[in-house]
Amino acid sequence: MVARLHIVCLLWLPYLFPLVFCQYLYPNQTGGGSKFPFLIEATTEELETGLERGLFTSVELVSAYIARIQEVNASLNVVTELNPDALSIAAELDVERANGTTRGPLHGMPILIKGNIGTADKMSTTAGSFALLGATLTQDSTVAAKLRAAGVIILGKTNLSQWANFRSNNSTNGWSAYGGQTYGVYFPQQDPSGSSSGSGVASAIGLALATLGSETSGSILSPSEVNNLVGIKPTVGLTSRALVIPISQRQDTIGPMARTVKDAAYLLQAIAGKDPNDNYTLAQPFESPPDYVGACNYSSLRGKKIGIPRNIITPQEGDAPVLAAFESAVQTIRRAGATVVDNVNITSYALDQYLNGNASLIVLEADFLSDLATNYLSKLATNPQNVHNLEDVSNFTHSFPPEDYPDRDTGVWDEALALGFDNTSPQFWAAYQNNLEVAGPEGILGLLANYSLDALILPTDFSPGLPALVGTPVVTVPLGFYPANTTIVRNKRGTLVETGPNVPFGLSFIGPAWSEASLIGYAYAFEQRTMVRDQVQPYLVPSVELAEVVPKRKMVRHKL
């Protein structure tokens, strides 16, 4: 048994105070004749096996994750809410298991969810704003209810870029007034990306089995990329948005962020499905979702036709490592049996609109004006700050100092309020139709159809925008890391490291609506051939492991 020691470089000490200078990744310790998995790499199936064999309980698993959160949260600001009922829920699920009943493969598994996903419990759903602190719902969001029905323990809620990055023109990824600034863990002061920032970091360092994020345009894909994760941005309508704080009904979607493709597939399986409270889900072309876990097949790429829309890749200074890794990935995909068709490019009109047009922002602003009030604020059971629409929220933000206004502006809201129309207007409809044309026949859907492609691939940094406009799915997987000699690039405020040594980047598989099972298969086939995630470890990892939580008496009792 080899001890793994993870030492924080002395160069980084000024960034880390008051953290302990060295972090240890403890070797697996035996219990019941088997090793406990490291929680930074534990999979659904490993934890399920441990629970089934009685090596540990869900109560002990929750206790270990809570201890890990408490160990790092003051430094990373990842989790804003811990569920005070998590241990009692875990105990109930342990009793069910002991009585021979399990609700599925996620029975007794702790999951963290993004802070804009509504729950009717003792936790707040704030979107990172004090405007919603103390507001309550009479029922869970549909995705939260589905998690509970699957036996998941909702361990807590993660920090996010406030209002899912739809407030300010000059804020930072991962900052919210309620949760503070979340930091990534692959370089000190790393930009965690957003808006599902806390979900990305939490999953990366094993603060739960996996997490849920939400995406309007990039908010699952981007934080998954920079946190060395698998992220699934589902088709709009595959997962319900009911009682999730919205931006746009046409683009919002809820999806998993996990350390492996199969773990993400397990979580997607639990939350997918129709919901009468979200009419977009009624468009699903199946009565029950496909077998996403079963789609994880090593041979999934064999015989497939994969396209590269090169003119979407618009590299900037410093992108050479990403582009080199992408070319290597293309060869891996070819060796896996796929035909790769290069330079299947979107039209010049689509490219110009994608890079320079404003229709996409008009759609989001008009939808937000309508959807925030109608689909969420109007459904609150209690509303302590008396906010009923965007104007109320904006006025509260301007007058409540902890919201950090005017240093962090409300430019996005100001533009929306000045728009002069919402999503019932003909002006809105014209912008929306433009989006559908740009990303549809003249964009990615046209490429998929015209070239008879099974999927497209792109470096993840270039993948979110067009699928967002038409609500189609994307799966990102780890692709590589910036090398040790990378020049550090900070954000505009100078407070976060956007690019630096060891910062991860990803590869995206893009498909037509409802093609998640296929994309998961392609992503799994690539992941299993490369295992990129294991190549670099975070500089900061919690030290608490299951072996320190499981009573020693149990370890002695089960010893072979």
N, C-alpha and C positions, 0 to 999 in steps of 0.2 A: 504494500500500500504506500503510495508516494504522496507526501504532503505537497500541496500547491501553495506557494507563497506569492502573494501579490503585493508588491512594494510600490508605494507612491513615490515618484521621482522627486528628489529634493528641489528640482527646478519649480515644482508646482506648489511647494509648501505655502508661499504667500497667499495662494488662492484658497487654500483649504482650511486655514485657521477658522474655527477651533476644532477641526476634525483630528482624529487620531492619525498619526503620520503613516502608519502602516495598516493595511487591511489584509486579513488572512482569509484565503479560501480554504476552509477546513476540509481535510480528507473525509471521505465517507466513513461513517462509523457504523459498526454492525449492531443490528438488533434483530432477533428472531432468525439468526443465521443468514440474513440478507443485508445488503447495504442500503441505507437511506439515500435517496437521490439528493444531490445538491439542488437547492431550491432555485438557483439561477438557471438551471437547465432541466428541471423536472418536467416531464411530459404528462399529459392526461393519462396515458396508459400506465406509466410508472406509478403515478399517485393512486390510480384506481387499483392496481395490483397490491400496493401497500395497504390500502384500506380494506380490500377483500381478505388479505392474509392476516389482518389484525396487527400489523407491524406498528401502526399508529391509527389514531382516530381523527375524525374531522375536527373535533375540539382541539386536538393537539396541532393539527395542521393550521387551523385558524390562529392559534396561539403563536405559532412560529412566524406566520406572516405578519401578525400584529407587532411582534417584537422586532422584526426586520424593518417595518415601516417606522417604528419609533426610533430605531437606531439612526436612520438617515434623513428623516423627514425635515428636521430643523435646518439641515443644510441644503436639501434639494427642493423642498416645497412641492412635493409630488401629490400628496393625499390631503384633501381638505376636510373630509368627513370620514370617521370610522363608525361603522354601524354598531351602536351599543348593544344590539340584539344578536350580533354575529355568533357569539359563543353559545347562546341558548338555542339559536337555530341549528347550529352545528350539533349540539347535543341531541336535539330531536331527530336529526337526520342519522346520527349514529344509532339511535334506538331503532329507527326504521331498518337500517342495515342489519342490526343484530337480530331483528325479527324476520329477516329473510326478504325484505322488500327494498328494492332500489328503483329509482325513477329513471335511470339511464346512466350513461357513462360519466356524466358530470355530477352524479349524486355526491353531495358533501364536499364539492370543490369550491374554494374561495375565488371569487372574481371581483375585480374592481371595475366600476363603470364611470364614465365621464360625467362631470358635474352639471351637465345640461339634460341628463336623462332623469325624468321624474320618478319619484318613489313616494308612496303613501306610508311612510314610516317615520322614525325619529330623526332621519337625516334631512338636511336642507338640499334643495335643488336651486342653485343660484346663478348658473352660468358665470360664476365668478364676480357677481355684483351684489353689493349690499341692498340694492333695490328689491331683491327677491329673498333676502334672508328672513326666515320665519314664515314665509308664504307656504301654504300647504295644499295638498291635493287630496281628493277623496278616494282615489285609486291609483295604482301603479301605472306607469307607462306600459304599453303592451310588451315591449322587449324585456322590461324588468319582470313583469308577470310571467313571461315565458321562461326566463332564467329560473325563477323560483319553482315553477312547475317541473323543470328539469332537475331539480334538486340542488341547484347552485346556491351557494351562500354569497349574497351580495355583501362583500366585506367593507366596502366604503365607496367614496367618490373621489375622483381625481381632479386636480387643478387643470385649467384650460386657459388658452388665450381668451381673454374676457369677451363674453358674448360671441364665442366661437370666431374670434378675429373679425367681428363685424361691428366695431365701434369707432376705432381710431385710425387715422392715417400715419400716426407717428408713435405707436406703442411698440411693444416687443412681443415676440412669440413666447407663449408660456406665462405671460403676466396677467394677473387679475387682481382687482382691488381686494377681493375676499381671500384669495389664496397666495398672494405674493408672486415672486418670480421663480418659476420652475427652471432647473438646470439639467442639461444632459450629462451623461456619465462617461463619455468617451474622451473628453478633454475638459479640464477645469473651465468653468463658466461657459460650457458649451450651450449654444442655442439649441433648445429641444425641438424646434420647429413647432408647428401648430396647425389647427387649434387643439388637437387632442394630445397636448403636450405631456400632461401628467400620466395619461394612459400609456404613452410611449415609453417614458422613463420607468414607470412602475413595472411594466412587463419585461423590460430589458434586464432589470436587476432582480427579478424574482420577488416582487412584493405581493404577488398573487400568481395563480396559475396562468392567467391571461387577463386581458382587459377589453372593454368596449370603448370605441370611439365613435365620432360622427363626422361625416364629411359633406361639405357643400361643394368645395373645389380644392382638393388636396389635403384636407384636415385629418384623414387617416393615412393616406399614402406618404405624405411628407414626414410626419413624425415617426412613422414606421421605418422609413428609409434611414433617417439620421440616428435612430436608436437600434439599428441592426435587427429589425424585426420583419416578420411577415405581416402584411396588412391587407385585408380584403375590403375593398370599396364595392359594395353590392349594387346591383341594378336598383334604381329608384323604384320602390314598390316591392322589393323582395323582403325587406324588413320594415315593420311598421314604425312610423314616426309619431304615433299618437302619444301625447303628453311628453314629448321631447321638445325642449325649447327650440323654436324653429328659426331659420333664416328664410329658406325658400322651399315651398312644397314641390317645386319642379326639380330641385337638385339635392335636397337633403337625403341622407341615407345613413343607417347605423350598421357598423360592422366590427369585426374582431381584429385585435392586434395581439399577436402571439409570437413565441420564439420559434415555432415550427409551423410548417404548412398544415400538418395534420391537426395540431392543436387549434389552429384558426378554423379549420374545417369543422371540428367538433363544436366549437362555439357558434359558428354560423348555422349549423344544423339545429341548434337549440332555439335560435331567435327568428329564423325564417318562417314565412307562412302568411296566409291571408288574415286580414283583420278588418271587420266591418267599420272600425273607427278610423281607418285610413283607406280611402277608396282607391288609391294607387295600388294597393296590394291586391285588389280584386282583379287586376289585369294579369296576374300571374297565369301562365299558360299550363299550369299543372295543379291538380287538386292538393297534392302535398309535395314539398320540395324534393329535389333529387337527393341521392345519397352522396353528400359532399365528402364524407370520410372515405367511402368506398372509391371515390374518384382519385384518391392518392395512390397512383400506380406508377411504378418506375418506368414503364414503357409508354407512358401517355403521349410523348412527343413523336413516337414512331409513326411515319406516314403522314404527319401533319404538315400544313403549308403555312409558314409564318412570314409575315411581311415587316419590312422596316421603312417607315415613312421618314426618310432622311431630312426632308426640309422642315420637319418639326423640331429637329435637334439644332438648337441655336446656341452653341457653346460660348462661354465667356472665359476670360483669363483664369487659369487655374483648373480648368476642367479636363486637362489632359489625362490624369489618372482615371477619371470616370470613363472617358471615351476609350481608353486602352482596355479597361476591364470589360466594357461593352463589346468590343470586337472579339475579345476572348470568349465571352458568353455566346456570341453568335456561333463560334466554332463548336462550343460544347453542345449547343442545340442541334447543329448539323450532325455531330457525332451520335447524338441520341436518336437519329433517324428522321429528323424533320427536314423538309425542303425550305430554305430561307430565300425569300424573294426580296431583293434589295431595291431601294429607290422607288417604292410605291408611294408617290408623294401626293399630298392634298393639293387642291387647285390653288392658283395664285390668289384668287379672290378670297378663298377660305383662309389662307395664310395671312393675308393682309388684315382681314377682319379679326382673326385670332390674336394677332400681335398688336393691332392698333385700334380696333373697333371698341365701341362702348355699349353695345347692345347687352352684353353679358352682365354688366354692372347695373344697367337699368332694370333688368329682370330681377336681380337679387334685391335691389332697393325697393321696388314696387311690391314684390312678394313679401318682404320683411314688414313693410307698413301694414299689410293686411294680415299676414299669418301670425305675427307676434300677438296681436290683440285677439284675433278670432280663435286661433288654434291652441293658445296657451293661457294668456292672462285672463281671458274670460272664463276659464275653467278652474281657476284657483278657488279653493274652499275658504282660505283666509289670505288676506292681502294687506299686511301691516303698513306698507308704504303707499297703499292706495294708487298703485300704478296700473293703468288700464290700457295704455297704448304707448306707442313709441315716444310721443311728445312728453307724456308723464315720466317715462324712464329717463329721457334726456334731461328734463328739468331736475329730477332727483340727482342725477349724476353731476350736474353743474353746481348743485347746492350742498353736496355732502363731501366734505374735504377728503375722507379716505379714498374716494374714487379717483383722486389724483388728477382732477381737472383744474386748470387748463393745461398742465404740463403734458398730459396725455389727452389729446383733443377728442371731440366727438364728430370728426369730419365726415365719417361714413353716414352717421345719422343726419347730420346737417344737410348733406346732399339728398338723402332720401326724403326728408321733410320738405325740402325745396323742390322736389320733383314735380309736384302739382298733380300727381295721379297715382293710383294704386294698381293692383293687378286685375281690376275690372275694366280698365280703360283700353280703347282701341290702340292708343300709343304703346301701351304695354304689349299688346298682342303682336304688333309689328316687330318689336324688339325680340320677342320670344320666337317668332317665326324665322327671324334672321339667325338666331342661335341654332335652330333645328336644321336650317340649310347649311350653315357653315360647318357644323360638326357631323351632319348627316350625309346627304348625297355628295356634297363637295368636300367632305372631310373623312373622318375615320370609317363611318358606315359605308360610304361609297367605296373606299379601298377594300374593305372586307368583302363586299359584294362583287365588285368589278373584277377583282383578282382571284376570287374564290378562295379567300384566305380563311384559315381557322382562327387566327389571332394576329395581333401586331405586337411588336416588342419595342420598347424605348428605355433609355435610362430614366429612372423614376422621376428625376427632377423635371423632365419634359412631358410627363405622362398625364397629369391630372386634368388639364384645362379643357380639352375637347370632349373627353368622356363626360365631364361634368355638365356640359351644355345639353347633352342628349340623355343623360341619366344612365349610361351604360357602365358595365363592371370593369374593374381593374384589380389585379393582384400584384403586389410588390413583394419581392424576396431579396435578401441580402446579396449584394454583388461584389462589394469590396470596401476598402478603407483608404483614406488619403495617407500617403507615405509620411515617414518620420521627418522628412525635410520640407514638408509643406509650409508655406508662408501663412501665418495666421491672418485671417480676415475677420474683422469684427462688424457687427451690425451698425446702423447709422448712429445709434446712441453711444456706441462704444462700450456697451455693457455685456455683450454676449459674443462668443466666438462662433461665427457661422461656418468657417472652414479652418481646419487645423489638423495636425497629426492625429491619425487614428479615427477621425470622424467618418462614420460609415456612409455608404451610398447604396442604392438599390437598382434592381431591374424590374420593369413592369411588363406584365402580360395583359393585353387589352382585347376585349371581345365584344360581340353584339349583346343586346339585352338578354338576360336570363342564361348566360353562358358560364356562370360561376363554376359549375362542375368541371367543365373542360379546362378553364383557366387554372383551377386548383390542381388538376392533373398535370398541366404543363409546368406549373410552379414547383410542384412536388418533384417531378422528374429532374428539373434543373437543380433544385436544392439538394437532392440526394447524390447528385454527381459532383457537387462542388463543396458543400458543407462550409460555406463562407463564414457563417456566423461564429464558428469555433476558432477562427484565425486570430482574432483580437479580443481581449477581455476588457470590460470597463475598468477605468482607473479606481473606481469606488464601488465596492460591493458589500452589502451587509454581511456580518459574520455569523449571525444566529442561524443555526441549522436545526433540522428535526431532531437530531440526536441529542441536542441540548434541552429539548422540550419534553420528549418522551421519557416518562419515569424510568429510572434505572431498574426498578423492580420488574418492569415489563421486559426489559432487555435480558435480565437474568432468567426470567421465567421462560422466555422463548428460545434461549440459547440451545443450540443443537449439541 
